[in-house]
Amino acid sequence: MVDKIAIIGLSLSLALVGCTAQGIDGGDTTMPTTSAITSGGLVTSAPLETAMASETLPVYWLGRSSGDVFLYREFFPADSTDDPITTSLRTMMGTRPNDPDYFSLWNSPTRLGASVSAKNVITIDVSADAFGQKVDQGIAERSIDQLVYTATAAAAMAGLVDTRSTIQVSILVDGHTGYNAFGLIPLDKPLTRDAAFMPPVWIIDPANDSTINKLPLKVMGQGISSTGNLAWSVSPVIDGAVGQQYSSGTVSIPEGPNELGEFSFSLVPPPGKYQLSVYVTDPSDPGKKIGLDTKTVTVSERSKK
């Protein structure tokens, strides 16, 4: 069934889109001079999204955390009739992330197309103007995997690939293989998700800038740590500034130590705006927050009812 679905409607027709950069801050074009030793090195797999009947599109972004750069996903409305892979990639290359902690170094390409073969290979054909930003090796590698993660997520959610088997992504530039992406990464072979770019901590829900109308506030995400536990804290945000910590605690990862897994916990804060933080604590330096991920949420007055 997957082999038949994979090729429906995904001809390599090239879609015209705008040719503008996303206005990236120059500080995001390079990796930190020293990479922090974090629990991110424990991540050995990058789970795929599951197929679902959804009107949303998955898009991955780059985000800095604890001296490293990881990949984080957001969802966007599916308001296009194009195939889901092309639409997700076009959003990734031409739209700003909702979370201000995330960024991207892609330019909106003149042409973009996608197809899926019966052998579980996604082929992306993009014009060379998508690679206009000047970046270093580490950011270039993560940007290419940003495309791989986004394409495979869109294909998996749409049921266009067999998620039980390895999914490869072949990137063509102006119809040809072997292009030197960002002047640093040769695109001469099919690629798969690199688990090293999965964040050690990731708050999946609530999304940044969410408004909570009903309590409790449910926090869900995924993470990994050497102890199997994560720390969390909540601080009020007043006039744009993060105040003193209001509440804190720990949450366990059911899979246990050194295993990537999902976490969840609930909070009942009074109405107001808050910064929610989840991170790994360093036993040798309790004040250090490893893999820190934050989200800003507003608990409305309606939540009291």
Buried (B, 14 or more C-beta within 10 A) or exposed (E): EBEEBBEEBBEBBBBEBEBEBBEBEEEBBBBEEEBEEBBBEBBEEBEBBEBEEEEBBBBBBBBBBBBBBBBBBBBBEBEBEBBBBBBBBBBBBBBBBBBEBBBBBBBBBBBBBBBBBEEBBBBBBBBBBBBBBBBEEBBBBBBBBBBBBBBBBBBBBBBBBBBEEEBBBBBBBBEEBEBEBBEBBEBEEBBEBBBBBBBBBBBBEBBBEBEBEEBEBEBBBBBBBEBBBBBBBBBBBEEEEBBEEBEEEEBBBEBEEBBBEBBEBEBEBEEBBBBBBBBBBBEEEEEBBBBBBBBBBBBBEEBEE
